[in-house]
Amino acid sequence: FHVYLPMSTMKKLLVLSIALSAGAAFAEPDMDKYNKSCAVCHASGAANAPKTGDAAAWEPRMAKGMDALVQSVQNGLNAMPPKGMCFECSDEDYKALIVYMAKPAE
């Protein structure tokens, strides 16, 4: 028995499974850090930031891999300043926050 899925569906399932498995490996996000730093742009999509909970917007970013995403946060990318304005965040904090933001909204 075989199920054939379009390539776009397969990619979405792969990214979602990576995000979910990554979520299991990372600690819960510090919501205080999210609210003080990330939410400023990611809650509204300001400056073209991918919105929290918009899995489709996060899909191509998550496909780059967590190490690349953490590097982007540390160095800044486009309108996002270095460290995403969370200067007390560790790499583990960034990972947990990225996974939180990339999860589909419930």
C-alpha positions in Angstrom: 0.0 0.0 0.0 1.6 3.3 -1.1 0.4 6.8 -0.6 1.6 9.4 -3.1 1.8 13.0 -1.8 2.6 16.1 -3.8 6.2 17.3 -3.2 4.9 20.5 -1.6 2.9 18.4 0.9 5.9 16.2 1.6 8.1 19.3 2.2 5.6 20.7 4.7 5.4 17.4 6.5 9.1 17.2 6.7 9.5 20.7 8.1 6.7 20.2 10.5 8.3 16.9 11.7 11.6 18.6 12.1 10.0 21.5 14.1 8.1 19.1 16.3 11.1 16.9 17.0 13.2 19.9 17.6 10.6 21.2 20.0 10.8 18.0 22.0 14.6 18.5 22.3 14.5 22.1 23.5 13.3 23.6 26.7 10.1 25.5 27.0 10.6 29.1 25.8 11.0 31.9 28.4 7.9 33.9 27.6 9.3 36.9 29.4 12.1 37.0 26.9 9.7 36.4 24.1 7.5 39.3 25.2 10.4 41.7 25.8 12.3 40.9 22.6 10.7 38.7 19.9 7.1 39.7 20.2 7.9 43.3 19.2 8.1 42.2 15.6 7.1 38.5 15.4 3.6 39.0 17.0 2.6 41.5 14.3 5.0 40.7 11.4 6.6 44.1 11.6 9.5 44.6 9.2 8.6 41.4 7.3 9.3 39.2 10.4 7.6 35.8 10.2 4.7 35.9 12.6 4.6 33.6 15.6 2.4 30.7 14.7 2.5 31.2 11.0 4.0 27.8 10.1 4.0 28.5 6.3 6.1 31.7 6.9 8.5 29.8 9.1 8.8 26.7 6.8 11.6 28.0 4.5 13.5 29.3 7.5 13.2 26.1 9.5 14.5 24.2 6.4 17.8 26.0 6.8 18.4 24.2 10.1 18.5 25.3 13.7 22.2 26.2 13.7 21.7 28.6 10.7 18.7 30.2 12.4 20.6 30.7 15.7 23.5 32.2 13.7 21.0 34.6 12.0 19.7 35.7 15.4 23.2 36.2 16.8 24.4 38.3 13.8 21.1 40.0 12.9 19.4 39.5 9.6 17.6 42.1 7.4 15.7 44.4 9.9 16.4 42.1 12.9 19.2 43.5 15.0 21.9 41.3 16.4 20.7 39.0 19.2 17.1 40.0 18.3 17.5 42.5 21.1 17.6 39.6 23.6 21.1 40.2 25.0 20.7 37.9 27.9 19.5 35.0 25.7 21.6 31.9 25.4 21.7 29.7 22.3 19.3 27.3 24.0 16.9 30.2 24.7 17.1 31.2 21.0 16.4 27.6 19.9 13.4 27.3 22.3 12.0 30.7 21.1 12.4 29.8 17.4 10.6 26.5 17.9 7.9 28.3 19.8 7.4 30.9 17.1 7.5 28.3 14.2 4.8 26.1 15.7 1.5 26.3 14.0 -1.0 28.5 15.9 -3.6 26.4 17.7 
